[in-house]
Amino acid sequence: MKKRLGEIGAIKQLAEKLNKCECVSKFDSNDEPEAWRLAHSLSDLEQSFAEVLEKGLPALCGADNEEKVQEALLDIGEELRHILYHIRDPRFYSYLDED
């Protein structure tokens, strides 16, 4: 799987594109432009999704005993924790956490 946002140049390019959009920039804070927060989060999400798809699921499917199954499930869980963080971090996606 080719990484689209794996390099800082790609993240910067995406952040610059997002920064031009009012739907994103309206979430800017004094600390950080939302475009950069969102681009960074999407890059980390891409990496975590790839980790689950390319390593976690194959390890789980290839596990041949309960210990290896549990280890694979826990590894996937840690990636899911990371995914949740990067879904919740950008203000743009704050509506996803409204319940």
N, C-alpha and C positions, 0 to 999 in steps of 0.2 A: 504494500500500500504506500503510495507516494504521499509524503507529508507536504501539506500545502502551507502551513504556518510554522514550520519547524525552524525557520531562520529569522533573525531579528529584522532583516530587510523586509520580509513578507509581512511580519507583524506591523512594522512601521507603515508600510504601504496600506494595509487594511485600516490601521488607526487613522491615517490621513483621510482615507475615503469616508470612514464613519464620522469623522470630525465635521465634515461638511453637511451632515444630516441633522436637522433640527430634532428629529425624533430621538436621536442619540445625545446630542450636545445639551439638550434641556436637562439632562441628568448630571451635568458637570458639577464637581465640587471644587472648593478652594484647593484641596489636596491633589486632585488628579482629574484630568479630563476623562469623561466617561468613555470616549472613543478608545483611549489607551487601555483602560480597565477592561473593556469589552473585548478588544483585540487580544489582549494577553489571556483572558479567560478562555476565549475560543481556541487559542493555540494550545493551552493546557488541556482543554477538553478533547481536542483532536488526539493529543498524545495519550491521554488516559483511555479513550475509546479504542485506539490502536493496541494499547497494552492488554486490554480485556480480550479483544478479538484475536490478536496474534499470539498471545502467551497464556492468558488466564483460561479461556475456554478450551484450547488444546490441552493444557495441563489437566484440567478437570476431566475432559473426555478420555484422556490417556491414563488417568489415575487407576491403579489396580488394587488399592486397599483403602480402608477407611481413613488412615492417617494422611495419605496423599490427597484424598478427596477433601478432607477438612482443610488441609494446607492450601489447596487450590481455591476453595471457597473463601477462605480468609484473605488470600491475596486479591481475589476479585472484589471482596468487600472493601478493602483498603482503597482500591481504585474507585469504587463507587462513592466512597467518602470524599475522595478528591474531586470527583465529578460533581457531587452535591455542593461542595464549597464553591466551585467555579460556576455553578448555575446560580447560586445565591449571591455571589459577590457583585456582579454588575447590577447597577440600579435599573438598567433597561429591562431586565427580566424579573424585577421584583414582583410583578403580578403573578408569577408562577408560584410564589410562596404564600399567596393570600388564601386563607381558608376560614 
